[in-house]
Amino acid sequence: MTAAQEDLVRARDEFLEISTPRVEDGAAIWRIARDSEVLDLNSSYSYLLWCRDFAATSVVARGRDGEPIAFVTGYVRPDRPEALVVWQVAVDRAHRGRGLAGVLLDALTAKVTGGLGVREIETTITPDNTASDALFTSYAKRHGASLSREVLFDGGLFPEGTHQPEVLYRIGPVAA
């Protein structure tokens, strides 16, 4: 059994299904993002909109009670429809460390490469976010895709003045 298959087996013990988010999932997704203590938290309203307007480019893992326990949100870049921007990835604290984020990222990729023609994944990661770096680096390796990194937004661009730079990760090509 490969490492990816082992991750899938471990992750499946923790959830019932991977599905498209629904508007009523917005509050739970907001709570998971808030409790991550790593993600930049958006307004609760934005998560409701995300579940309505970007559901086709996002996925959630549902626990045995049907409630979201993890999510990946993304959108197709309007000026580059072959690129999916992964906006946020978060797993509820009780379900971390079992490969669920990687399983969700693979599920989202399968969803958007087949149906939407996506061939490249983009995301931004701050230099201190080692978990996201590991997730996307292993994703690229697992899919045999190249990975490039460059600073997209310097920390000085953010109004609060204390934000780390956002490093753009480009992964591709990815196949259905």
DADA-V215533 format. One record per backbone hydrogen bond with DSSP energy under -0.5 kcal/mol. CO is the residue of the C=O (numbers start at 0). NH is the residue of the N-H. If there is no record, write none. Layout:
BEGIN
co:CO nh:NH
co:CO nh:NH
END
This chain:
BEGIN
co:1 nh:5
co:2 nh:6
co:3 nh:7
co:4 nh:8
co:5 nh:9
co:6 nh:10
co:7 nh:11
co:8 nh:12
co:10 nh:13
co:10 nh:14
co:16 nh:61
co:18 nh:59
co:21 nh:24
co:22 nh:25
co:24 nh:28
co:25 nh:29
co:26 nh:30
co:27 nh:31
co:28 nh:32
co:29 nh:33
co:30 nh:34
co:31 nh:35
co:32 nh:35
co:32 nh:36
co:33 nh:36
co:38 nh:40
co:42 nh:46
co:43 nh:47
co:44 nh:48
co:45 nh:49
co:46 nh:50
co:47 nh:51
co:48 nh:52
co:49 nh:53
co:53 nh:56
co:54 nh:57
co:58 nh:71
co:59 nh:18
co:60 nh:68
co:60 nh:69
co:61 nh:15
co:61 nh:16
co:62 nh:65
co:66 nh:62
co:68 nh:91
co:69 nh:60
co:70 nh:89
co:71 nh:58
co:72 nh:86
co:72 nh:87
co:74 nh:84
co:76 nh:79
co:79 nh:76
co:79 nh:82
co:81 nh:83
co:81 nh:118
co:81 nh:119
co:82 nh:76
co:82 nh:84
co:83 nh:85
co:83 nh:121
co:84 nh:74
co:84 nh:86
co:87 nh:72
co:89 nh:70
co:91 nh:94
co:92 nh:95
co:94 nh:97
co:98 nh:102
co:99 nh:103
co:100 nh:104
co:101 nh:105
co:102 nh:106
co:103 nh:107
co:104 nh:108
co:105 nh:109
co:106 nh:110
co:107 nh:111
co:108 nh:112
co:109 nh:113
co:110 nh:114
co:111 nh:115
co:111 nh:117
co:112 nh:116
co:118 nh:172
co:118 nh:173
co:119 nh:83
co:120 nh:170
co:121 nh:85
co:122 nh:168
co:124 nh:166
co:125 nh:128
co:127 nh:129
co:128 nh:132
co:129 nh:133
co:130 nh:134
co:131 nh:135
co:132 nh:136
co:133 nh:137
co:134 nh:138
co:135 nh:139
co:136 nh:140
co:137 nh:141
co:138 nh:142
co:139 nh:144
co:140 nh:143
co:145 nh:171
co:147 nh:169
co:149 nh:167
co:152 nh:165
co:153 nh:156
co:154 nh:157
co:157 nh:160
co:164 nh:126
co:164 nh:166
co:165 nh:151
co:165 nh:152
co:165 nh:167
co:166 nh:124
co:167 nh:149
co:167 nh:169
co:168 nh:122
co:169 nh:147
co:170 nh:120
co:171 nh:145
END
